[in-house]
Amino acid sequence: MEAFSQFVSHVDSMIWSMVLVLLCLGVGLYLSIRMKFPQIRLLKEMVRLLGAKEESENGITPFQAFATTVGARVGMGNIAGVASAIYFGGPGSIFWMWIITLIGAASAYTESALGQAYKVKNPDGEYMGGPAYYIEKGLKCKPYAILFAVVAFLGPGFLMPGVQINSLVTVFEEAFSVNKILVGAICCVILGIVVYGSIKRIAKIAEMLAPVMCGIYILAAVVILGLNITKLPGILGVVVSSAFGKHAVFGGILGSAVSWGVKRGIYSNEAGMGCGAIVSAAAECSHPAKQGLIQSFSIYVDTLFIGTATALIILLTGTFDVCDSAGNLLLSQTGGIEAGIKWTQHALMNTYGTWSGKVLAIVIVLFVFTSMTGYCYQAEANIRYLTGNSKLAVNICRAVFLAASFFGALVNADAIWSMGDIGYGLMAWANIIAIALLAPKASAILKDYEQQKKEGKNPVFDPAKFGIEDKTGVWKRK
């Protein structure tokens, strides 16, 4: 196990080099400038679109797609992931997590709008799409599309699920003193019941659970903020100063602050990885820009709300340590509590009492459950692409997903997090280049949407206008 852990850690460090960090930041900034920062300029429109009433027998509603992607994005990256960013990158990593969220929202718009524009209708009558489809049809490069689909199966289907289960069994062991393997087995059985259903079942569940779990967690953070409000200016000062290497204690780990902030920000919100585009393509809407804008807003909910809530819980209560690149502690104040989910758990228990650790465990179940169902759908969508919608391949994909999930209950946290980072990193490499190349198309789609809005219309998409073939009749209106 030690050798395995070292191997995956080495692969992780190669994939998540500073080159990928700068690529994610650079492409997000390029898209933001090219489209005049739609993630800020059209914020009001994003909120309005969440209530849009567009549904058919073939798709899911815009809000269901939003809830499904929020559910998939909101998970251990927002809790354990934020804690690990602080541990390895210091409080300054939170600032860079905010930055990648703000500019990454443009990447989220781009990939989701493209996912909608190039979506197809499968033999069962359901919409499907995502990076593999817009790479093949938009970039005219089938081998590249196949490469992404393989990576997008390996990530959500095999490398990433264990992170969620590992954190869940850890928090349950701490709260209820129950066996990790037993908890992992029970979770996988329940997951199996759900994932053998359809995207509509997953969407219905996410639609119910996502707002509840986010609301409970944010409320807990708001109370802690109120109790420690006098500490807030000082904490924000530490976050900003250490983000630029100006803090006396954390100034020496500026590179780690940037890389871990971006890395965990992307792990948290998946902007630019293509995950959101896969689910977005299943939604029914009259114009791709609508779903692109909705998915931009989901980035804010995920990281600016949930991720920041975790940061506040940890930083305001002082439940965090910081180490340098050699593993030496620069700050030690937790008494040796393992960096990750336990920091948040202990911060809550010290504030509210031991009962809050049990409540967090239940909330974690909701976080993990929605993340896992989202992962499974993403992996399944790419298997369908690779195999021509083979039902046997889909069932095998689900079985592999469940086995990989259970693996998270058996492997140590360091190894399982490195595996998850590898999965996200591979998808980021494959997708971020594609959306940069397809930026002119995404920008034209947004301009078309805004022009129709100015004319007082409910924008309707005409794929022929953009040179996009619609062989399955996705955009044909009655």
N, C-alpha and C positions, 0 to 999 in steps of 0.2 A: 504493500500500500504506500509506503514511503517513496519507493521508486516511481510508482505511478503518479503520485502527487507532484514530485519534482519534474516529471516529464510534461504533464499538462501545464504546470506553471511556466515551464520554459517555452512551450508553444504559445501560451497566452501572451507572454512578454514580446514574442516576435510579431504576433498579429497586431497587438495593441501598442505598436511603436508610436513615437511622436508623429510620424508621417500620417498615420490614420487619424490621430487627434486633430492635426492641422487640416487634413482633408475635410473632415466633418465640419470644422469651424469655417473653413474657406468656402466650401460649397454652399453652406447655409447662408453665409453673408452674401455670396454672389447672387443667389436666388432672391434674397431679401431686397437687394439693391435693384435687380433687374425688374422685379414686380412692384417696386415702390413700397416695400414693407407691408404687404397685405395683412400680416399677422397682427399689426397694430392698427392700420388704417381701416380695416373692415371688421374690427372686433364686435361692434354693435350688430353687424349683419350675421356674424357667427352665432350669436345668442339667439337672434330671431329665427334662424334656420333650424335650430334644435326643435322647435315646435311645429315644423312643417308637417302637413298631413299628406304624405305620399307613400302609398303602399299598394302592393299588388300580390297576386298569387305567386309570382316568380321571385320576389325580393323581400327584404326586410325594411322596416322604416328607417329614416335617417337617425332618429333617436336610438333605435336598437343598434344600429351600426356604431353610433357614438358610445353607447353603453357597453357594447361588446369590446370595442377597442380600449376604452377606459378600464374595463374589467381585466383585459389581457395585459395592459400596461401597468396598472396599479397592482403591485405585488411586492416581492421581497426586495426588488431594486429600490423601492421607495422607503423601506425601513432598514433592513440589514445592509442594503447597498449604500445608503446614505451614511450609515455608521462606519462602514469600511472606508468610505471616501474621507471622512474626518480622521480616521485612524492613520491612514497612509498619506493623506495630503494636507491634514490640518483643517482648521475652520475655513481657510481661504478656498478650499475646494468647493464649498457651497456657493460662493460667488460665481465660479466658473460653471457650476451646474445651472445656475440661473441664466448665464449668458448663452450656453448651448441650447437652453430651452427657448429663449427668445428668438434666436436666429434659426434654431432647428424647426420652429413652427412653420417657417417657409418651406423647409424640406418636407415636412408633413403634408402641407397643402399640395406640393408638387406631386409627390408619389401617390397620394390618394386621388387627386384629380385625374392623373394619368391612368390609375387603376380603373376608375370609372369609364374614362374615354375609350379604353381598349378592352373592356370586359366582353365576355361572351355568354351565351346561354347554353348550359349543358343539356344532355339528353333527358334529364329529369325535369328540365324547365327552370332550373335555378341559375342565377347569375354567378359567374366566376371570373376572377381576374387577379391582377397583381403584377409585380415586376416581371415575372417570366413572360407574361402576355405582352406588356408594353415594350419589353426588350425585343421580343421576336417580331412584333408587328410594327413597332415604332423605329427601332434601330435596324430592323431587317437582319438580325444576327441570331439565328437559331441555336448555334453552339453556346453562345453567351447566355441565352435564355435557359438552356438546359443546365448550364453550370449554376445559375442562380437557383433554379428549382431544386437541384441536388443539395445545395448549401442550405436552402430554406427548409428542406426536410430534415437535414442533419441538426440544424439549430433548434427550432421549436420541437421537433419530433424526437430528438435523442440527447442533445447536449445540454439544453436549457431546463427541462422539466425538473431535474433532480434538485436544483437550487431551491425551488419552491417547497418541495416536500422536506428537504433537509432542514430548512428554517422552521417549518411547521412542527416537525417532530421534536425539534430542539425546544421550542417555546412550550409545547405540551408537556415535555419531560420536566421542565422547570416549574410549570404551573400546577400540574396534577401528579407528578412523579409516576408517569406511566411509561411503559416500554416503547422505545422508538419504533422498533420493527412492527409491533402490533398496530400502532397509530398509522404508520406508513401503509400497511396492508389494508386497513379499513378505508383509508382515503382513496387508495387505488381501486378498490371495489366500487365505491360510490362514483368515482370518476368514470369507471368503465360503463356504468349504467347510463351516464349522461352522454359520453362521447360517442356511443353507438347510436345516438339520435342524430338529428339533422341540424344544420346551421340555424334553422328557425327555433328549434328547442334551445340551443345554446343562447341565441339572441334573447329569447323570452326570459331565461334565467338571469342573464346579465342585466337586462333591463330592470329587473326587480332588485337584484343584489347590489349593483354598483353604487347607486345613490345612498343606500343604507350604510354600507361599510365606509364609504368616504365621509359621510356625515358624522358618524360616531367617532371616527379617528380625529377629524378636524376639531370637533367639539372638545375632545380631551386635550388637544394641543392649545386651543384657545383659553381654556381654564388655566393651564400651566403658564401661558403667557400672562394672564391677568395676575396670577400669584407672584410672578417674577418680573413684572413690568419695569421695575427700576433697573433691572440688569440689562434690559434690551439695548439701550444705546451703547453700552460697553461691549456687548456681544457683537453687535453690528460693526463696531469699530474694529474689533479683532478680525472679523470675517473679511472686511475690505482691506485692511492693512496687510494681512497675511496673504491675500490674493495677489498682491503686487510685490511680495518679498520685503515689506517694510516693517514687519513685526519682529521684535527682538528675539523671540523664541522660535517662531516658525519661518523666519525669513530665509533660512537655508534650504527649505524644501519647496521653493517656488515652482520648480518643474513638476514636482509631484502634485502640488495643488492644482495646476492646470490640467495635467493628464488624468488625475483621478476624478476631478470635477466633471470633465467632459465624458470620460469613460462611464462613470456612474450615472451621469445625466442621460446619456444615450441608453444605458441599460434600463434606466427607469422609464423613459418616455418613448424609446424606440424610434425617434425621429430620424428619418433617412435610411432606416434599415429595411423598409418595405413591408414590415408586419402590418401596419395600419392599412396599407393599400390593398392587402389581400382581403381583409374584412370589409373595407369600404366598397369594394367591387360588388359585394353581395347586396348592397342597398339599392332601393328604388328611388331615383330622383330624376328630374327633368333635365338637369345640366350637371356635368362633372364638377364644376367649380363649387357647387353647393356642398357636396360631400368633402371636397378638399378643405373648405373653410371650416366645416364642422370638425374635421380631424385636427386642424390647427388648434382649435379650442380645446380639444381633448388633451393636447400636450400641456397646456396651462393647468388644467385640472390635475393632471398626473404629477407634474414636478413642482410647479409654483405653489400648488395647494398642499398636496399630500407629502411630497418630498420636503418642502419647507416646514411642514408640521413636524416631521421627524427631526429635522435639524433643530427646531426650537425646543422640542422636548429634551433632546440630548444636551444641547449647548446651555440652555437656561438652567438646567438642573445640575450641570457640571458632571454629567455621567459620560465622560469620554476621556480617552488617552490619545496621544499622538506619538508616532514613531518616525524615525528618519529612514532613508533608503537602505541602511544597513540593519534595520530592525531594532535600533537602540531607542529607548523611550525618551522623548523630549518633554513629555508631560505625562504624569501618572497620577490619576485621581479616582480610579474606579475600584482599586483594591484587587486588580487582576481579573476582572470580569472579561470574558472573551468578547472581542469586538464583534458587533453584529446585532442580531435581534435581541440579545440579552440586555444590551445597553438600554434600549427603549423599554423593555419589560421592567427592568429595575428602576428606571426613572419614573415610570408610572406607579409602581408599587410604593416607592418612597414618597410619592405625592399623595396618592389616593388610598393606599393600603394594599395588602396582599390580594384582596379580591380583584383589583384591577388587572393583575397579572393573568387571572383566569379569563376576565372579559377580553383582554387583548388576544388571548389564545383563540377565543371564539371568532373575533374579528379577523384574525390571521387566517382562519379557515375560509372565510369569505374572500379575502384577498387572494389566497392561493387557489381556491376553487375557480374563480372567474379567470385568473391568469392561465390556469392549466387548460380550461376548456378553450380559451382563445388560442393557446399554443397548438392544441390538437387540430383545431380547424385550419390553422395556417399550414401545418405540416401536411394535412390531408389534401388541401387545395393544390399543393405542389406535387403531391403524388398523383393526383388526378391529371394534372398537366403532363407529367412524365409518362403515364401509362394509358393515356386516352380514356380516362374515367373508368378504369378497371375496378370493379367492386371488390375483387379478391385483393388487389393491391391496397385498397383503402382499408380493408379489415386487417391486413398485415401491418399497415402503418399504425393503426390504433393499438394493436397488440405491442408493437415495439415501443410506442409512446408510453403505455402503461408500465412496461418493464423498466424503461428508463426512469420513470417517475419513482418506482419502488427502489431503484438503485440509490436514489438520494437519501433514503433512510439508512443505507448501509455504509456509505462512504463519508470520509471526514469533510468538514466544511471547506477547508482550503482547496482540496481537489475538486469538489463539486462546483465551487464558485469559479475556479479556473476554467472548468469545462463550459460553464455558462457564458463566461467572457469570450471563449473561443467561438461559441455559436453565434453570439451577437456580433463579434468582430468580423467573422467571415461574411455574414449577411451585409454588414455595413460596407465592407470593401466592394462587394458585388453590386450593391444597389446605388450607393452614393455616386459612383461614376456614371451609371445609367441615367439618373435623374439630372445630372449636370449636362449630359449630352442632349437630353430631351427638354431642357429648360425653355427653348423657344416655343415648343408646342404647348407646354403648361402655361407659359405667359400669354400666348395667343388665346387660349381657352379662357383665362381670367379676363382678358380684355373684352372678349365676346360677351361674357356674363355681365360685366359692368355696363357695356354699351346697351344691352337689352334692358337692364334695370333702369338706365337713364331714360329709355323710351317708354317706361311705364309698363313693361311686359313682365310676365313670369318667364324668366329665361328658359329656352328650350334648345337642346343641343342637336346640331346637324353634323354628324361625323364627316359627311362628304365635304363639308366646308373646310375641314382640316386634313383632308386626304386620308381619312381613316375608313377602312372597309368595315362594314357591319353585316357580315355574312350570316349571322344567326338571328338577325332582326331585333337586336337588343333595343335600338333607339327608334324603332318604328312605332308611331303613335296612332291610336285609333281615331 
